Amino acid sequence: MKMLLALGLVLITTGCVTSTVDEMVFNEPLAGIGDSTVVILGRRHASDYETEPDFIECVGDHISRRDNSITVINEIDFINSLYPWFEPRTAPLHPEDITRLLEQDPVAQRMLELKTEYMVWVDGVTVQSDSAGSMTCGIGPGGAGCFGFGTWSNDSNYEAVIWDFTDQAEVGRVNTTATGQSYMPAVVVPIPIIAPVQGTACDGIGDQLLEFLSSEY
């Protein structure tokens, strides 16, 4: 048991994740965003998946934690305050839709109140694949226990597109991918060794957005 636990700690510490980040910025602010705000929203208009709300929250927390001068509006609060214009079936898909949105007086007024200058649309998902191995658990005279070994892959692919509501245009784009292998050895007690794939992707996008939004980077 001690040997297996030690192995698990080593693998978690060294990590089993590979990632890449690609950035393309068209018009980078020179001194941060001042007292303006930014909102990070997940794309959920696809029929086969939705960008996970916890990933959107992770990116927002990453930015706020690294630079507390940046005000990140909570995704759910933003969507609720602008209902129904940012529901999956009505949300703008292209920067050209900003003009149409701002023609709606309630939208223009609310955006002015929120001081929202930048909107970041995040599109993507983390999926699990390539599961292998087996595990058996049971209860016997000596107590309950499990025996076996399992492994699986996790793959993250996310793209963040930055819209400038002042210029009514797309001003930047960031793409990140991460892949990792997780393990579950079990001798009496299963020990999950989870590759932090989604967290790595979150950090990658968060760091790139900070370079764009923050005056400190």
PyMOL commands that set and color helices and strands:
alter all, ss='L'
color gray80, all
select helices_A, chain A and resi 2-14+53-66+75-81+97-102+105-114+197-213
alter helices_A, ss='H'
color red, helices_A
select strands_A, chain A and resi 17-25+37-42+71-73+116-140+143-164+169-188
alter strands_A, ss='S'
color yellow, strands_A
deselect
rebuild
show_as cartoon
